[in-house]
């Protein structure tokens, strides 16, 4: 079955530590996205990539970094510069650039130890 | 800057009721609008997408309408079931190439 796989489902970060969230898709989609979801708020865009080896900052990119070396993979690193990283992180993909319909993974919940 | 709101934040209804969820956006010049469902601890599942030239879209018991001039969309759920319990989010895109702006969602509980 085609879809988007995010791992791990739960992740804990210590102070001063960088952590990387994985996102893999086998839908052959060109575009991929990372969102952050906080309670009572809508999804906010962190980074997006419309093509391999290219990505753009979203609304809240500070403290995060990404890479897009392969079409099917778009990992997100939460760096120690992100002072409030506790949130639910969602990865999505679409066949073309936004606003094509987006398909979502099941998310990673990141917490601070 | 586009802002999307959804009222109510939470809704509880008995099984079998027809219900309406509301989505409002501040800039009426949108490209399309999408409704999603999110189950607890899960990602989003696309339900319906309405292009700016359309007035409504239907899928099974779901019907979404769009009134661009008033900046509103509604999601109508007919004959609600306990399995419909989830959070429903709407998202708007202002133009081709522009990313979606999401509302905070309405948490729906359908009681058996």
Interface residues (C-beta under 8 A of the other chain):
Chain A: X4 X6 X33 X35 X40 X41 X42 X43 X44 X45 X48 X58 X90 X92 X97 X98 X99 X101 X102 X103 X104 X105 X106 X107 X109
Chain B: X4 X9 X31 X32 X34 X41 X42 X43 X44 X45 X46 X49 X89 X91 X93 X96 X97 X98 X99 X100 X101 X102 X103 X104 X105
